[in-house]
Amino acid sequence: MARRLMYVKVVLATSMVWFMLDIMLIMYYSECNSQNNCNQGNAHGQPVLREEGHNEESVKVNERRAFHPEPRHNPDGPGENGKAVVIPPEKEELQKEMFKINQFNLMASDMISLNRSLPDVRMEGCKNKVYPHVEKLPDTSVVIVFHNEAWSTLLRTVHSIINRSPRRLIKQIVLVDDASERG
């Protein structure tokens, strides 16, 4: 019995050490810790991307253009700001058939705007993060590999990249069809 108690204590102590080590690593590698300038940002809580040769006013205009897409014709539409999509009762049978195609609610996905807005769910420190030296960041190519993907989700992904990424950093968006069986 004493030996079992000793084993339990050793296992608990070892687990506690690993747990503390994990916490320390998370805090060390987190982008928003007290050593980074996470308390600075724009009025919308979006990261501020500073580029040489731009004054404060042009940065604000560029931030709005980069992070806030143009208003949609239906801001109260299905899925806007994470709002639930309600399928009318008369379409439930069709919804079940469409579910079989991609194993998710394809009818709801097709009802959501390609250019929808979502709530900002980042932690406060991350909302205020400032990214200095943005001019030193390399161009980025976004590669999206898909196989029999629903068009609404694929197109919404592309719209999201275009609307929420600083344009000067996106070199290209490449869609790779990995042997889809659909047209």
Contacts in CASP RR format, 6 or more apart in sequence:
PFRMAT RR
TARGET T0000
AUTHOR 0000-0000-0000
METHOD contacts of the structure
MODEL  1
MARRLMYVKVVLATSMVWFMLDIMLIMYYSECNSQNNCNQGNAHGQPVLR
EEGHNEESVKVNERRAFHPEPRHNPDGPGENGKAVVIPPEKEELQKEMFK
INQFNLMASDMISLNRSLPDVRMEGCKNKVYPHVEKLPDTSVVIVFHNEA
WSTLLRTVHSIINRSPRRLIKQIVLVDDASERG
27 33 0 8 1.000
31 38 0 8 1.000
31 126 0 8 1.000
31 129 0 8 1.000
32 38 0 8 1.000
32 123 0 8 1.000
32 125 0 8 1.000
32 126 0 8 1.000
32 129 0 8 1.000
36 129 0 8 1.000
37 129 0 8 1.000
37 130 0 8 1.000
37 132 0 8 1.000
38 125 0 8 1.000
38 126 0 8 1.000
38 128 0 8 1.000
38 129 0 8 1.000
38 130 0 8 1.000
39 125 0 8 1.000
39 128 0 8 1.000
40 48 0 8 1.000
40 128 0 8 1.000
40 129 0 8 1.000
40 130 0 8 1.000
41 47 0 8 1.000
41 48 0 8 1.000
41 127 0 8 1.000
41 128 0 8 1.000
41 129 0 8 1.000
41 130 0 8 1.000
42 48 0 8 1.000
42 60 0 8 1.000
42 63 0 8 1.000
44 63 0 8 1.000
44 64 0 8 1.000
44 67 0 8 1.000
44 68 0 8 1.000
45 120 0 8 1.000
45 127 0 8 1.000
45 128 0 8 1.000
46 63 0 8 1.000
46 67 0 8 1.000
46 120 0 8 1.000
46 127 0 8 1.000
47 127 0 8 1.000
47 129 0 8 1.000
47 130 0 8 1.000
47 131 0 8 1.000
48 59 0 8 1.000
48 63 0 8 1.000
48 130 0 8 1.000
48 131 0 8 1.000
49 59 0 8 1.000
49 62 0 8 1.000
49 63 0 8 1.000
49 66 0 8 1.000
49 131 0 8 1.000
49 134 0 8 1.000
49 166 0 8 1.000
50 59 0 8 1.000
50 130 0 8 1.000
50 131 0 8 1.000
50 132 0 8 1.000
50 133 0 8 1.000
50 134 0 8 1.000
51 59 0 8 1.000
51 62 0 8 1.000
51 134 0 8 1.000
51 135 0 8 1.000
51 168 0 8 1.000
52 135 0 8 1.000
54 62 0 8 1.000
62 166 0 8 1.000
65 167 0 8 1.000
66 164 0 8 1.000
66 165 0 8 1.000
66 166 0 8 1.000
66 167 0 8 1.000
67 163 0 8 1.000
67 164 0 8 1.000
69 115 0 8 1.000
69 117 0 8 1.000
69 159 0 8 1.000
69 163 0 8 1.000
69 164 0 8 1.000
70 115 0 8 1.000
72 80 0 8 1.000
72 113 0 8 1.000
72 115 0 8 1.000
72 116 0 8 1.000
72 117 0 8 1.000
74 80 0 8 1.000
74 113 0 8 1.000
75 117 0 8 1.000
77 83 0 8 1.000
77 113 0 8 1.000
78 85 0 8 1.000
78 86 0 8 1.000
78 108 0 8 1.000
78 111 0 8 1.000
78 112 0 8 1.000
78 113 0 8 1.000
79 85 0 8 1.000
79 111 0 8 1.000
79 112 0 8 1.000
79 113 0 8 1.000
79 116 0 8 1.000
80 113 0 8 1.000
80 116 0 8 1.000
80 117 0 8 1.000
81 117 0 8 1.000
81 118 0 8 1.000
81 119 0 8 1.000
82 116 0 8 1.000
82 118 0 8 1.000
82 119 0 8 1.000
85 105 0 8 1.000
85 108 0 8 1.000
85 111 0 8 1.000
85 112 0 8 1.000
87 95 0 8 1.000
87 105 0 8 1.000
87 107 0 8 1.000
87 108 0 8 1.000
91 107 0 8 1.000
94 107 0 8 1.000
95 105 0 8 1.000
95 106 0 8 1.000
95 107 0 8 1.000
95 108 0 8 1.000
98 105 0 8 1.000
98 106 0 8 1.000
98 107 0 8 1.000
99 105 0 8 1.000
99 106 0 8 1.000
99 107 0 8 1.000
101 150 0 8 1.000
102 148 0 8 1.000
102 149 0 8 1.000
102 150 0 8 1.000
104 150 0 8 1.000
106 150 0 8 1.000
106 152 0 8 1.000
109 150 0 8 1.000
109 152 0 8 1.000
109 153 0 8 1.000
109 156 0 8 1.000
110 150 0 8 1.000
110 152 0 8 1.000
112 152 0 8 1.000
112 156 0 8 1.000
114 152 0 8 1.000
114 155 0 8 1.000
114 156 0 8 1.000
114 159 0 8 1.000
115 159 0 8 1.000
115 163 0 8 1.000
116 156 0 8 1.000
120 127 0 8 1.000
134 166 0 8 1.000
134 169 0 8 1.000
137 169 0 8 1.000
139 169 0 8 1.000
139 170 0 8 1.000
139 171 0 8 1.000
140 165 0 8 1.000
140 169 0 8 1.000
140 170 0 8 1.000
140 171 0 8 1.000
141 171 0 8 1.000
141 172 0 8 1.000
141 173 0 8 1.000
141 174 0 8 1.000
142 161 0 8 1.000
142 165 0 8 1.000
142 170 0 8 1.000
142 172 0 8 1.000
142 173 0 8 1.000
142 174 0 8 1.000
143 174 0 8 1.000
143 176 0 8 1.000
144 154 0 8 1.000
144 157 0 8 1.000
144 158 0 8 1.000
144 173 0 8 1.000
144 174 0 8 1.000
144 175 0 8 1.000
144 176 0 8 1.000
145 176 0 8 1.000
145 178 0 8 1.000
146 154 0 8 1.000
146 175 0 8 1.000
146 176 0 8 1.000
146 177 0 8 1.000
146 178 0 8 1.000
146 180 0 8 1.000
147 177 0 8 1.000
147 178 0 8 1.000
147 179 0 8 1.000
147 180 0 8 1.000
148 180 0 8 1.000
148 181 0 8 1.000
148 182 0 8 1.000
149 180 0 8 1.000
154 175 0 8 1.000
158 173 0 8 1.000
158 175 0 8 1.000
161 170 0 8 1.000
161 173 0 8 1.000
162 170 0 8 1.000
162 173 0 8 1.000
END
